[in-house]
Amino acid sequence: MFPRRCGAIALALGALFCMACAEPPDREMQQAKGAIDAARAAGADRYAHDEFVAAEDALKESEEAVVARDYRLALSHALDARERAQNAAMLAADNKAIARADADRALVAALAALNDAHTKLEKAEGARPVPKSLAEWQKTVADADAAVQEARTRFEAGEYLTVVDAMRPLPERLRAIVDAIDALPPPPPRRRR
């Protein structure tokens, strides 16, 4: 009696599965679209790009399978798209937190280098004779000031990857100025009258 029941249940489930595959998996495709939209809102297109693109591709494959009337394949791709989009959203949250910390560190390093450059630049501005590179150094420091202000604005807007890219080369450029100013010869001693 028990094997007959299992067989009957298996046949019923198989029939339901076949019936479910007789129509396009609209509900599953809508769920996949919703998951992709949620992942995009979470920043997955930037912070979990590969998984996000894979979700979009799976949804396209699902749509193509519907056009080809292969509803079983369409269902499989729709479920895959939904799962990948959900994974992309979780990955994006993790990667965004990491990028925020990286951007914060990059800003702190740039500000420290900028403060040091300002201090040394004041020394160079008071030097006699005036160094030939003073105007170039002043422009580089002014550009760095503007870049840091822009990076702060982008940081507040949540554009952490942009901040990291913009701030990464700044400390090295400013250190080059500091080193050049430190290498200036000391001013000649003042004569007493």
Secondary structure, DSSP 8 states (H G I E B T S, - for coil): -HHHHHHHHHHHHHHHHHHHTTS--HHHHHHHHHHHHHHHHTTHHHHSHHHHHHHHHHHHHHHHHHHTT-HHHHHHHHHHHHHHHHHHHHHHHHHHHHHHHHHHHHHHHHHHHHHHHHHHHHHHHT-SS--TTHHHHHHHHHHHHHHHHHHHHHHHTT-HHHHHHHHTTHHHHHHHHHHHHHTS---------
